[in-house]
């Protein structure tokens, strides 16, 4: 549950600044994307034109010397659920890893109008470790009619290694497609509620209002669009 709550912390911060925050973070991130996690500054997020699943580029998430074993850094993007309301969706993407000592995971969550979590999946049962070539991974969750936002990304945890992410996709699937949702226990819900109780009301209200300003379409899922200030070429740690 810790990663779930910490991702929520990052989302509250980003969304309270408005959707433009995703493109304005420093150092420059690919258009449409922001950073979150328990230690986002412990990881490089750089466009790599040398290693990609398709097209011209992928994004590389690489542990820096300031990365630590028990923390993680994550990509994050959020959209309004207009096109997916009342439907089952699949968030998928290709991942390549090198010397990952911790874990790499895709994640997707569906938030309600009061920041309550309606559905969530993050590969906790099949986290990617070690080294491996490009492979596709899928997460499937439901988007209830009262959903306010779909938030998604990919994260690297631990102190060593690097991972490339490419060709992400968010799409509607049949209701017969098996879900991959994490079990949200009562303890998990209480932990989230406690965090929200400790967050100033004005910050919560601003975040809820910002949901309405989110884009309705996911962007730059293939990482072909680059920031105005180009990232440096990827280097091995």
WOFEN-V273275 format. One line per field, one symbol per residue. phi: phi as a letter, one per 40 degrees, with the letter a starting at -180 (. if undefined). psi: psi as a letter, one per 20 degrees, with the letter a starting at -180 (. if undefined). burial: b if it has 24 or more other C-alpha atoms within 12 Angstrom, else e. A space follows every 10 residues. Layout:
phi: ???
psi: ???
burial: ???
This chain:
phi: .dccccccdc cdcccccgcc dccbcbcdbd dgbbbahcac ccbcbbcbcc bacagbabbb bbccdccbdc babbcaabbc cdcbdgbcbb bbabbbbafc cbabacaabb bccbgcccaa aagdcaccbg bacdacbbbb bbbccccbab baiabbbhcb gaabbafcab acbccccccb dccbcccccc cccccccccd dccccccdcc dcccccbcbf cbgccbcdcd ccdcbcc
psi: hghgghghgh gggghiirhi hhiiqprprq piqaqaaimh ijqqoqpoih oqgrbirrpp opprhiqqhj rrqqqpqqrq jgijpjrpqp orrpppqoko ieqpqqqpqp qaikjqphqp pkkhilqprb qqrpqpqqpp rqnrhjqhqp prbqqpqriq rqqpprlqpo qqrqiippqj qqporhgggh gghgghhipp hhgghhgghh hiiqqipqql ijkhprqhoq qqqpqq.
burial: eebbbbbbbb bbbbbbbbbe bbbebeebbb bbbbbbbbbb bbbbbbbbbe bbbbeebbbb bbbbeebbee bbbbbbbbbb bbbbbebbbb bbbbbbbbbb bbbbbbbbbb bbbbbbbbbb bbbbeebbbe eeeeeebbbb bbbbebbbbb bbbbbbbbbb bbbbbbbbbb bbbeeeeebb bbeeeeeeee ebeebbeeee eebbeebbbb bbbbbeebbb bbbbbbbeee beebeee
